[in-house]
Amino acid sequence: MMYAFLIAHRAELISRCRTKVALRAMPGMRERELEFGITVFLDQLIRTLQIEQTATPMRSRKVSGPAGGGQQSLSEMSASAAAHGSELLKHGYTAEELVHDYGDLCQAITDLAVETQTPITVDEFRTLNRCLDNAIATAVTEFGYLRDSQVAGQQADAMNERLGYFAHELRNHLSTATLALAVIKDGSVGLTGATGGILDRSLVNLRTLIDRSLAEVRMTAGMSVQHALFSLSDFVAEVKLAGDLEARVRGCVLFVSKVDVRLAVDADRDLLFSAVGNLLQNAFKFTHPGTEVTLNVYAVADRILIDVEDNCGGLPAGSADTLFQPFVQSSDDNRGLGLGLSISRRGVEANGGTLGVRDVPGVGCVFTIDLPRHELPRTRIESESRLFPDEVA
């Protein structure tokens, strides 16, 4: 009888399983992995086989459940298997390792039966397979359910954190703008003074925060990219209008090079505008007061390159690798959410391009957007190029 074989060799089977588990387990985790797993399953398997040799073999279903699953929660085996799945998830194991636990016992039983020349009947193998099937199915189901719940909880926590940051930033900028406006309305100061500058700065920060958040929502929601062919010279002119105000507020100078009116990109204009705007905002934030931020747009072979260069003094050692990660700040200036560069890279990549950074030690850094090159049809150049008409070929 198989149950007699299992009883006689119970300690040896558990030992073999422990050896296999030890090869996968983290330090100190071997006993915990077995607490709700193999030892309990083995005892339930023995009881199932014993009951099946009685006059009422169907009572074994109360212990190990029916063939093919179904009503697994009513069996003892399903309850312990669910606890086993929960325990392994809690300690960082994978679903693959969970399945291996039960496979270890199956292999140990068959190997030892061969070594001891113990015959196992077809019906006993069917019972073993049924028990393994039910235990694995329940353990994996519970493992997956709890893992999904865990991931959902982490996502909710991350979303709440981001919303909290956003609300905090929004409130700060809005409160500052409201106070500045109240002072100006009181008549004691004018729009052109320091208070007017505070109002300008607050409104610029509000616009940047909202534009950045809208771009992130679009990309996170998986909204389709709205590609269109548009003039780079017109695009840069629009970027310059927004950038000039922020440069004045930040106490630096924005220099924009001339753009060949024939150059164009096939991209989502809003996402690209947000990406370039975030790079400029980052440059204005970190460039030294009174220095220059430069925006250069040019073509090299079949590529369009958009450079944003600042005078921040250079990047801290090793920071280039983490700059584009969300919520990372590379200096002691912790204003903002640390999302701008991450959103910029995602926006550029959504348009089929790349975004990288080059450190110029002691001077600053250069962020470069790389996109496929296009050119406007000659019939569109005159009507769509207004910034530098003297460049028309």
C-alpha positions as a Markdown table, in Angstrom:
| # | Residue | x | y | z |
|---|---|---|---|---|
| 1 | Met | 0.0 | 0.0 | 0.0 |
| 2 | Met | 1.3 | 3.4 | -0.9 |
| 3 | Tyr | 0.2 | 5.0 | 2.3 |
| 4 | Ala | 2.2 | 2.4 | 4.3 |
| 5 | Phe | 5.2 | 3.3 | 2.1 |
| 6 | Leu | 4.7 | 7.0 | 2.8 |
| 7 | Ile | 4.4 | 6.5 | 6.6 |
| 8 | Ala | 7.5 | 4.3 | 6.7 |
| 9 | His | 9.6 | 6.8 | 4.7 |
| 10 | Arg | 8.0 | 10.1 | 5.8 |
| 11 | Ala | 11.1 | 11.4 | 7.5 |
| 12 | Glu | 13.3 | 10.5 | 4.4 |
| 13 | Leu | 10.9 | 12.1 | 2.0 |
| 14 | Ile | 10.7 | 15.3 | 4.0 |
| 15 | Ser | 14.5 | 15.4 | 4.2 |
| 16 | Arg | 14.9 | 15.0 | 0.5 |
| 17 | Cys | 12.4 | 17.9 | 0.0 |
| 18 | Arg | 14.3 | 20.0 | 2.5 |
| 19 | Thr | 17.5 | 19.5 | 0.5 |
| 20 | Lys | 15.8 | 20.6 | -2.7 |
| 21 | Val | 14.1 | 23.6 | -1.0 |
| 22 | Ala | 17.4 | 24.7 | 0.6 |
| 23 | Leu | 18.9 | 25.2 | -2.9 |
| 24 | Arg | 16.2 | 27.8 | -3.7 |
| 25 | Ala | 15.4 | 29.2 | -0.3 |
| 26 | Met | 16.7 | 32.5 | 1.1 |
| 27 | Pro | 18.7 | 32.3 | 4.4 |
| 28 | Gly | 16.5 | 31.3 | 7.3 |
| 29 | Met | 13.5 | 30.6 | 5.1 |
| 30 | Arg | 13.6 | 26.8 | 4.7 |
| 31 | Glu | 11.5 | 26.0 | 7.8 |
| 32 | Arg | 8.9 | 28.7 | 7.0 |
| 33 | Glu | 8.5 | 27.4 | 3.4 |
| 34 | Leu | 7.6 | 24.0 | 4.7 |
| 35 | Glu | 5.4 | 25.1 | 7.6 |
| 36 | Phe | 2.1 | 25.1 | 5.5 |
| 37 | Gly | 3.4 | 23.1 | 2.6 |
| 38 | Ile | 5.1 | 19.8 | 2.0 |
| 39 | Thr | 4.8 | 18.3 | 5.5 |
| 40 | Val | 1.1 | 19.1 | 5.8 |
| 41 | Phe | 0.5 | 18.0 | 2.3 |
| 42 | Leu | 2.2 | 14.7 | 2.8 |
| 43 | Asp | 0.1 | 14.0 | 5.9 |
| 44 | Gln | -3.0 | 14.8 | 4.0 |
| 45 | Leu | -2.0 | 12.6 | 1.2 |
| 46 | Ile | -1.4 | 9.7 | 3.6 |
| 47 | Arg | -4.9 | 10.2 | 5.1 |
| 48 | Thr | -6.5 | 10.4 | 1.7 |
| 49 | Leu | -4.9 | 7.1 | 0.6 |
| 50 | Gln | -5.9 | 5.4 | 3.9 |
| 51 | Ile | -9.6 | 6.5 | 3.5 |
| 52 | Glu | -9.7 | 5.3 | 0.0 |
| 53 | Gln | -9.0 | 1.8 | 1.2 |
| 54 | Thr | -12.1 | 1.8 | 3.4 |
| 55 | Ala | -15.7 | 1.1 | 2.6 |
| 56 | Thr | -16.4 | 4.8 | 2.1 |
| 57 | Pro | -13.6 | 6.0 | -0.1 |
| 58 | Met | -15.4 | 9.2 | -1.2 |
| 59 | Arg | -14.9 | 10.6 | 2.3 |
| 60 | Ser | -11.3 | 11.3 | 1.2 |
| 61 | Arg | -12.7 | 14.3 | -0.8 |
| 62 | Lys | -13.2 | 16.1 | 2.5 |
| 63 | Val | -9.4 | 15.9 | 3.0 |
| 64 | Ser | -8.1 | 16.4 | -0.6 |
| 65 | Gly | -11.0 | 17.6 | -2.7 |
| 66 | Pro | -12.6 | 16.2 | -5.9 |
| 67 | Ala | -10.8 | 15.3 | -9.1 |
| 68 | Gly | -10.6 | 18.2 | -11.5 |
| 69 | Gly | -10.9 | 20.8 | -8.8 |
| 70 | Gly | -14.1 | 22.5 | -7.8 |
| 71 | Gln | -15.2 | 23.3 | -4.3 |
| 72 | Gln | -11.5 | 23.3 | -3.3 |
| 73 | Ser | -12.2 | 25.6 | -0.4 |
| 74 | Leu | -14.2 | 22.7 | 1.3 |
| 75 | Ser | -11.2 | 20.4 | 1.6 |
| 76 | Glu | -8.4 | 20.5 | 4.2 |
| 77 | Met | -5.8 | 20.3 | 1.5 |
| 78 | Ser | -7.1 | 23.4 | -0.2 |
| 79 | Ala | -7.0 | 25.4 | 3.0 |
| 80 | Ser | -3.4 | 24.5 | 3.8 |
| 81 | Ala | -2.3 | 25.0 | 0.2 |
| 82 | Ala | -3.8 | 28.5 | 0.2 |
| 83 | Ala | -1.9 | 29.2 | 3.4 |
| 84 | His | 1.2 | 27.9 | 1.8 |
| 85 | Gly | 0.8 | 30.2 | -1.2 |
| 86 | Ser | 0.2 | 33.1 | 1.1 |
| 87 | Glu | 3.3 | 32.3 | 3.2 |
| 88 | Leu | 5.6 | 32.1 | 0.2 |
| 89 | Leu | 4.3 | 35.4 | -1.2 |
| 90 | Lys | 4.9 | 37.1 | 2.1 |
| 91 | His | 8.5 | 36.0 | 2.1 |
| 92 | Gly | 9.2 | 37.0 | -1.5 |
| 93 | Tyr | 9.0 | 33.7 | -3.4 |
| 94 | Thr | 7.7 | 33.3 | -7.0 |
| 95 | Ala | 4.9 | 31.2 | -8.3 |
| 96 | Glu | 7.5 | 29.0 | -10.0 |
| 97 | Glu | 9.1 | 28.3 | -6.7 |
| 98 | Leu | 5.7 | 27.5 | -5.2 |
| 99 | Val | 5.0 | 24.9 | -7.9 |
| 100 | His | 8.5 | 23.5 | -7.4 |
| 101 | Asp | 7.7 | 22.7 | -3.8 |
| 102 | Tyr | 5.0 | 20.2 | -4.7 |
| 103 | Gly | 7.0 | 18.9 | -7.6 |
| 104 | Asp | 9.9 | 18.2 | -5.2 |
| 105 | Leu | 7.7 | 15.8 | -3.2 |
| 106 | Cys | 6.3 | 14.1 | -6.3 |
| 107 | Gln | 9.9 | 13.5 | -7.5 |
| 108 | Ala | 11.0 | 12.3 | -4.0 |
| 109 | Ile | 8.2 | 9.8 | -3.8 |
| 110 | Thr | 8.8 | 8.3 | -7.2 |
| 111 | Asp | 12.6 | 8.2 | -6.8 |
| 112 | Leu | 12.4 | 6.5 | -3.4 |
| 113 | Ala | 9.7 | 4.0 | -4.6 |
| 114 | Val | 12.1 | 3.0 | -7.4 |
| 115 | Glu | 15.1 | 2.8 | -5.1 |
| 116 | Thr | 13.1 | 0.6 | -2.6 |
| 117 | Gln | 11.4 | -1.4 | -5.4 |
| 118 | Thr | 8.0 | -0.4 | -3.9 |
| 119 | Pro | 5.1 | -0.9 | -6.3 |
| 120 | Ile | 2.6 | 1.9 | -6.7 |
| 121 | Thr | -0.7 | 1.0 | -8.4 |
| 122 | Val | -2.4 | 3.1 | -11.1 |
| 123 | Asp | -5.2 | 4.2 | -8.7 |
| 124 | Glu | -2.6 | 5.3 | -6.1 |
| 125 | Phe | -0.8 | 7.4 | -8.8 |
| 126 | Arg | -4.2 | 8.9 | -9.8 |
| 127 | Thr | -4.8 | 9.9 | -6.2 |
| 128 | Leu | -1.3 | 11.4 | -5.9 |
| 129 | Asn | -1.8 | 13.4 | -9.1 |
| 130 | Arg | -5.3 | 14.5 | -8.0 |
| 131 | Cys | -3.9 | 15.7 | -4.7 |
| 132 | Leu | -1.0 | 17.5 | -6.3 |
| 133 | Asp | -3.3 | 19.1 | -8.9 |
| 134 | Asn | -5.7 | 20.4 | -6.3 |
| 135 | Ala | -3.0 | 21.6 | -4.0 |
| 136 | Ile | -1.0 | 23.4 | -6.7 |
| 137 | Ala | -4.2 | 25.0 | -8.2 |
| 138 | Thr | -5.3 | 26.3 | -4.9 |
| 139 | Ala | -1.9 | 27.5 | -3.8 |
| 140 | Val | -1.2 | 29.3 | -7.1 |
| 141 | Thr | -4.7 | 30.8 | -7.2 |
| 142 | Glu | -4.2 | 32.2 | -3.7 |
| 143 | Phe | -0.7 | 33.3 | -4.5 |
| 144 | Gly | -1.9 | 35.1 | -7.6 |
| 145 | Tyr | -4.8 | 36.8 | -5.8 |
| 146 | Leu | -2.7 | 38.1 | -3.0 |
| 147 | Arg | 0.0 | 39.2 | -5.4 |
| 148 | Asp | -2.5 | 41.1 | -7.5 |
| 149 | Ser | -3.9 | 42.7 | -4.4 |
| 150 | Gln | -0.4 | 43.6 | -3.3 |
| 151 | Val | 0.4 | 45.2 | -6.6 |
| 152 | Ala | -2.9 | 47.1 | -6.7 |
| 153 | Gly | -2.2 | 48.4 | -3.2 |
| 154 | Gln | 1.3 | 49.5 | -4.2 |
| 155 | Gln | -0.1 | 51.2 | -7.3 |
| 156 | Ala | -2.7 | 53.0 | -5.2 |
| 157 | Asp | 0.0 | 54.1 | -2.7 |
| 158 | Ala | 2.1 | 55.4 | -5.6 |
| 159 | Met | -0.8 | 57.3 | -7.1 |
| 160 | Asn | -1.8 | 58.8 | -3.8 |
| 161 | Glu | 1.8 | 59.9 | -3.2 |
| 162 | Arg | 1.9 | 61.5 | -6.7 |
| 163 | Leu | -1.5 | 63.2 | -6.2 |
| 164 | Gly | -0.3 | 64.4 | -2.8 |
| 165 | Tyr | 2.8 | 66.0 | -4.3 |
| 166 | Phe | 0.8 | 67.5 | -7.1 |
| 167 | Ala | -1.8 | 69.0 | -4.8 |
| 168 | His | 0.9 | 70.3 | -2.5 |
| 169 | Glu | 2.8 | 72.0 | -5.4 |
| 170 | Leu | -0.4 | 73.3 | -6.9 |
| 171 | Arg | -1.5 | 74.8 | -3.6 |
| 172 | Asn | 1.8 | 76.5 | -2.9 |
| 173 | His | 2.0 | 78.2 | -6.3 |
| 174 | Leu | -1.7 | 79.2 | -6.2 |
| 175 | Ser | -1.4 | 80.6 | -2.7 |
| 176 | Thr | 1.7 | 82.6 | -3.7 |
| 177 | Ala | 0.0 | 84.0 | -6.8 |
| 178 | Thr | -3.2 | 84.9 | -4.8 |
| 179 | Leu | -1.2 | 86.7 | -2.1 |
| 180 | Ala | 0.8 | 88.6 | -4.7 |
| 181 | Leu | -2.3 | 89.6 | -6.6 |
| 182 | Ala | -4.0 | 90.8 | -3.4 |
| 183 | Val | -1.0 | 93.1 | -2.6 |
| 184 | Ile | -1.1 | 94.5 | -6.2 |
| 185 | Lys | -4.8 | 95.1 | -6.0 |
| 186 | Asp | -4.4 | 96.9 | -2.7 |
| 187 | Gly | -2.5 | 99.6 | -4.8 |
| 188 | Ser | 0.6 | 99.8 | -2.7 |
| 189 | Val | 2.8 | 98.1 | -5.4 |
| 190 | Gly | 2.8 | 97.9 | -9.1 |
| 191 | Leu | 2.8 | 95.1 | -11.6 |
| 192 | Thr | 6.4 | 95.9 | -12.7 |
| 193 | Gly | 7.9 | 95.6 | -9.3 |
| 194 | Ala | 9.2 | 92.6 | -7.2 |
| 195 | Thr | 5.6 | 91.6 | -6.3 |
| 196 | Gly | 4.7 | 91.5 | -10.0 |
| 197 | Gly | 7.7 | 89.2 | -10.5 |
| 198 | Ile | 6.4 | 86.9 | -7.8 |
| 199 | Leu | 3.1 | 86.7 | -9.5 |
| 200 | Asp | 4.7 | 86.0 | -12.9 |
| 201 | Arg | 6.8 | 83.2 | -11.3 |
| 202 | Ser | 3.9 | 81.6 | -9.6 |
| 203 | Leu | 1.8 | 81.6 | -12.8 |
| 204 | Val | 4.7 | 80.2 | -14.8 |
| 205 | Asn | 5.1 | 77.4 | -12.2 |
| 206 | Leu | 1.4 | 76.7 | -12.3 |
| 207 | Arg | 1.4 | 76.4 | -16.1 |
| 208 | Thr | 4.5 | 74.1 | -16.1 |
| 209 | Leu | 3.0 | 71.9 | -13.4 |
| 210 | Ile | -0.3 | 71.5 | -15.2 |
| 211 | Asp | 1.2 | 71.0 | -18.7 |
| 212 | Arg | 3.6 | 68.4 | -17.3 |
| 213 | Ser | 0.7 | 66.6 | -15.5 |
| 214 | Leu | -1.5 | 66.5 | -18.6 |
| 215 | Ala | 1.3 | 65.0 | -20.6 |
| 216 | Glu | 1.9 | 62.3 | -18.0 |
| 217 | Val | -1.8 | 61.5 | -17.9 |
| 218 | Arg | -1.8 | 61.0 | -21.7 |
| 219 | Met | 1.1 | 58.7 | -21.7 |
| 220 | Thr | 0.1 | 56.7 | -18.6 |
| 221 | Ala | -3.4 | 56.3 | -20.0 |
| 222 | Gly | -2.0 | 54.9 | -23.2 |
| 223 | Met | -3.7 | 57.4 | -25.3 |
| 224 | Ser | -2.8 | 57.2 | -29.0 |
| 225 | Val | 0.0 | 59.5 | -30.2 |
| 226 | Gln | -1.4 | 62.1 | -32.7 |
| 227 | His | 1.3 | 62.3 | -35.3 |
| 228 | Ala | 1.4 | 65.2 | -37.7 |
| 229 | Leu | 4.0 | 66.8 | -39.9 |
| 230 | Phe | 4.8 | 70.3 | -38.6 |
| 231 | Ser | 7.4 | 73.0 | -39.1 |
| 232 | Leu | 10.3 | 73.1 | -36.6 |
| 233 | Ser | 10.8 | 76.8 | -37.0 |
| 234 | Asp | 7.2 | 77.5 | -36.0 |
| 235 | Phe | 7.4 | 75.0 | -33.2 |
| 236 | Val | 10.6 | 76.6 | -31.8 |
| 237 | Ala | 9.1 | 80.1 | -32.1 |
| 238 | Glu | 6.2 | 78.9 | -29.9 |
| 239 | Val | 8.6 | 77.3 | -27.4 |
| 240 | Lys | 10.6 | 80.6 | -27.3 |
| 241 | Leu | 7.5 | 82.7 | -26.4 |
| 242 | Ala | 6.8 | 80.5 | -23.4 |
| 243 | Gly | 10.5 | 80.2 | -22.5 |
| 244 | Asp | 11.3 | 83.9 | -22.6 |
| 245 | Leu | 8.9 | 84.6 | -19.8 |
| 246 | Glu | 10.3 | 81.9 | -17.6 |
| 247 | Ala | 13.9 | 82.9 | -18.3 |
| 248 | Arg | 13.1 | 86.4 | -17.2 |
| 249 | Val | 11.4 | 85.1 | -14.0 |
| 250 | Arg | 14.4 | 82.8 | -13.3 |
| 251 | Gly | 17.0 | 85.6 | -13.9 |
| 252 | Cys | 18.7 | 84.1 | -16.8 |
| 253 | Val | 18.8 | 84.5 | -20.6 |
| 254 | Leu | 17.3 | 82.2 | -23.2 |
| 255 | Phe | 19.1 | 82.0 | -26.5 |
| 256 | Val | 17.4 | 80.2 | -29.4 |
| 257 | Ser | 19.4 | 79.5 | -32.6 |
| 258 | Lys | 17.9 | 80.0 | -36.0 |
| 259 | Val | 16.1 | 77.0 | -37.5 |
| 260 | Asp | 16.1 | 76.0 | -41.1 |
| 261 | Val | 12.5 | 76.6 | -42.3 |
| 262 | Arg | 12.6 | 73.4 | -44.3 |
| 263 | Leu | 13.0 | 71.2 | -41.3 |
| 264 | Ala | 10.0 | 69.3 | -39.9 |
| 265 | Val | 9.2 | 66.4 | -37.6 |
| 266 | Asp | 6.3 | 63.9 | -37.8 |
| 267 | Ala | 5.3 | 63.8 | -34.1 |
| 268 | Asp | 2.7 | 64.5 | -31.5 |
| 269 | Arg | 3.1 | 68.3 | -31.2 |
| 270 | Asp | 1.7 | 68.5 | -27.6 |
| 271 | Leu | 3.9 | 65.7 | -26.3 |
| 272 | Leu | 7.0 | 67.2 | -27.9 |
| 273 | Phe | 6.1 | 70.7 | -26.7 |
| 274 | Ser | 5.8 | 69.3 | -23.2 |
| 275 | Ala | 9.1 | 67.4 | -23.5 |
| 276 | Val | 11.1 | 70.5 | -24.7 |
| 277 | Gly | 9.3 | 72.7 | -22.1 |
| 278 | Asn | 10.3 | 70.4 | -19.3 |
| 279 | Leu | 13.9 | 70.4 | -20.4 |
| 280 | Leu | 13.9 | 74.2 | -20.6 |
| 281 | Gln | 12.2 | 74.4 | -17.2 |
| 282 | Asn | 14.9 | 72.1 | -15.8 |
| 283 | Ala | 17.6 | 74.1 | -17.3 |
| 284 | Phe | 16.2 | 77.4 | -16.0 |
| 285 | Lys | 16.0 | 75.8 | -12.5 |
| 286 | Phe | 19.6 | 74.7 | -12.3 |
| 287 | Thr | 21.6 | 77.2 | -14.5 |
| 288 | His | 23.5 | 79.7 | -12.5 |
| 289 | Pro | 21.9 | 83.2 | -12.2 |
| 290 | Gly | 22.7 | 85.6 | -15.0 |
| 291 | Thr | 23.9 | 82.8 | -17.3 |
| 292 | Glu | 22.5 | 81.5 | -20.6 |
| 293 | Val | 20.2 | 78.6 | -21.5 |
| 294 | Thr | 20.5 | 77.7 | -25.2 |
| 295 | Leu | 18.0 | 75.9 | -27.4 |
| 296 | Asn | 19.5 | 74.6 | -30.6 |
| 297 | Val | 17.6 | 72.7 | -33.3 |
| 298 | Tyr | 19.4 | 71.3 | -36.3 |
| 299 | Ala | 19.7 | 68.4 | -38.6 |
| 300 | Val | 22.5 | 65.7 | -38.9 |
| 301 | Ala | 22.0 | 63.3 | -41.8 |
| 302 | Asp | 18.6 | 61.7 | -41.3 |
| 303 | Arg | 18.1 | 62.9 | -37.8 |
| 304 | Ile | 16.7 | 66.0 | -36.1 |
| 305 | Leu | 18.5 | 67.0 | -32.9 |
| 306 | Ile | 17.1 | 69.4 | -30.3 |
| 307 | Asp | 19.7 | 70.5 | -27.7 |
| 308 | Val | 18.9 | 72.2 | -24.4 |
| 309 | Glu | 22.2 | 73.4 | -22.9 |
| 310 | Asp | 22.5 | 75.1 | -19.5 |
| 311 | Asn | 25.3 | 76.5 | -17.2 |
| 312 | Cys | 24.6 | 74.5 | -14.1 |
| 313 | Gly | 28.3 | 73.7 | -13.5 |
| 314 | Gly | 28.1 | 70.1 | -14.5 |
| 315 | Leu | 26.3 | 67.0 | -13.2 |
| 316 | Pro | 27.2 | 65.3 | -9.9 |
| 317 | Ala | 29.2 | 62.1 | -10.3 |
| 318 | Gly | 27.1 | 59.2 | -11.3 |
| 319 | Ser | 23.8 | 61.2 | -11.5 |
| 320 | Ala | 23.4 | 60.8 | -15.3 |
| 321 | Asp | 22.3 | 57.2 | -14.9 |
| 322 | Thr | 19.4 | 58.2 | -12.6 |
| 323 | Leu | 18.4 | 61.6 | -13.9 |
| 324 | Phe | 15.4 | 60.2 | -15.9 |
| 325 | Gln | 13.9 | 58.1 | -13.1 |
| 326 | Pro | 10.7 | 59.6 | -11.6 |
| 327 | Phe | 10.9 | 61.5 | -8.3 |
| 328 | Val | 14.7 | 61.8 | -8.6 |
| 329 | Gln | 16.3 | 65.2 | -7.8 |
| 330 | Ser | 19.9 | 65.7 | -8.7 |
| 331 | Ser | 20.7 | 68.7 | -6.5 |
| 332 | Asp | 19.8 | 70.3 | -3.2 |
| 333 | Asp | 17.1 | 72.2 | -4.9 |
| 334 | Asn | 14.0 | 70.1 | -4.2 |
| 335 | Arg | 11.4 | 72.4 | -5.8 |
| 336 | Gly | 9.0 | 70.4 | -8.0 |
| 337 | Leu | 8.2 | 66.7 | -8.1 |
| 338 | Gly | 11.3 | 65.3 | -9.8 |
| 339 | Leu | 9.1 | 64.1 | -12.7 |
| 340 | Gly | 10.0 | 66.5 | -15.5 |
| 341 | Leu | 12.9 | 64.6 | -17.1 |
| 342 | Ser | 11.0 | 61.3 | -16.7 |
| 343 | Ile | 8.0 | 62.7 | -18.5 |
| 344 | Ser | 10.2 | 64.3 | -21.2 |
| 345 | Arg | 11.9 | 61.0 | -22.0 |
| 346 | Arg | 8.6 | 59.1 | -22.2 |
| 347 | Gly | 7.1 | 61.8 | -24.4 |
| 348 | Val | 10.1 | 61.7 | -26.8 |
| 349 | Glu | 10.1 | 57.9 | -26.9 |
| 350 | Ala | 6.3 | 57.9 | -27.6 |
| 351 | Asn | 7.3 | 59.9 | -30.7 |
| 352 | Gly | 9.8 | 57.4 | -31.8 |
| 353 | Gly | 12.9 | 59.3 | -30.6 |
| 354 | Thr | 15.4 | 59.2 | -27.8 |
| 355 | Leu | 16.5 | 61.6 | -25.1 |
| 356 | Gly | 20.0 | 61.6 | -23.6 |
| 357 | Val | 22.2 | 63.8 | -21.6 |
| 358 | Arg | 25.9 | 64.8 | -21.9 |
| 359 | Asp | 27.8 | 66.3 | -19.1 |
| 360 | Val | 30.2 | 69.2 | -19.6 |
| 361 | Pro | 32.2 | 69.2 | -16.4 |
| 362 | Gly | 32.6 | 72.6 | -14.8 |
| 363 | Val | 30.2 | 74.2 | -17.3 |
| 364 | Gly | 26.8 | 72.5 | -17.5 |
| 365 | Cys | 25.0 | 69.7 | -19.3 |
| 366 | Val | 23.3 | 69.2 | -22.7 |
| 367 | Phe | 20.1 | 67.3 | -23.1 |
| 368 | Thr | 19.5 | 66.1 | -26.6 |
| 369 | Ile | 16.3 | 64.9 | -28.2 |
| 370 | Asp | 16.9 | 62.8 | -31.3 |
| 371 | Leu | 14.1 | 62.3 | -33.8 |
| 372 | Pro | 13.7 | 61.2 | -37.4 |
| 373 | Arg | 14.3 | 64.0 | -39.9 |
| 374 | His | 11.5 | 65.2 | -42.2 |
| 375 | Glu | 11.2 | 68.2 | -44.5 |
| 376 | Leu | 8.2 | 70.3 | -45.4 |
| 377 | Pro | 6.9 | 70.3 | -49.0 |
| 378 | Arg | 8.0 | 73.5 | -50.7 |
| 379 | Thr | 4.4 | 74.6 | -51.1 |
| 380 | Arg | 4.0 | 74.8 | -47.3 |
| 381 | Ile | 7.2 | 76.5 | -46.4 |
| 382 | Glu | 6.1 | 80.1 | -47.2 |
| 383 | Ser | 2.8 | 79.8 | -45.3 |
| 384 | Glu | 4.1 | 77.9 | -42.3 |
| 385 | Ser | 7.5 | 79.6 | -41.8 |
| 386 | Arg | 7.1 | 83.0 | -40.2 |
| 387 | Leu | 10.0 | 83.2 | -37.7 |
| 388 | Phe | 13.0 | 83.4 | -40.1 |
| 389 | Pro | 11.7 | 84.1 | -43.6 |
| 390 | Asp | 15.2 | 85.1 | -44.8 |
| 391 | Glu | 16.2 | 81.4 | -44.6 |
| 392 | Val | 13.7 | 80.3 | -47.3 |
| 393 | Ala | 15.7 | 78.6 | -50.0 |
